[in-house]
Amino acid sequence: MAETPPGTAPGCTVVVVSGTTVLAPRGCLDLLTAPTLSARLDTLTSGPRPDLVLDLRAVSFIDCAGISVLCRARNRVRARSGRLRLVTDSARFLRVLRHVRLDGVFDILPGLPSAADGGTLVTETTRG
């Protein structure tokens, strides 16, 4: 994993495939970057029945503020009868989720779901 200095706003790539939105933040998800990601997730989860995949494989660090953003997104998605899945292959991140007793709360995948691997892509890349 590439190291990003704490407080560096993560760039995000957003891909929409067959109604599923895949958001892939990069860098640190911490106290300084959480508000930006939270605002982005609020936009992506504002409609009815959002189907969201957060690809966290390029996230190098996450603190309690980042975890809080993930929980808020999960709550918003569930309140709108949607679905949220996290993609990670990081044993460190999974250990953090276990320690804060959230490992059974999120749907966690080791890679992108097959529905998000093909099809017509609408791609948007943003910074911040």
Secondary structure, DSSP 8 states (H G I E B T S, - for coil): -----TT----EEEEEETTEEEEEE-EEESTTTHHHHHHHHHHHTSSSS-EEEEE-TTEEEE-HHHHHHHHHHHHHHHHTT-EEEEE---HHHHHHHHHTT-TTTSEEESS--GGGTSS-EEEEEE--
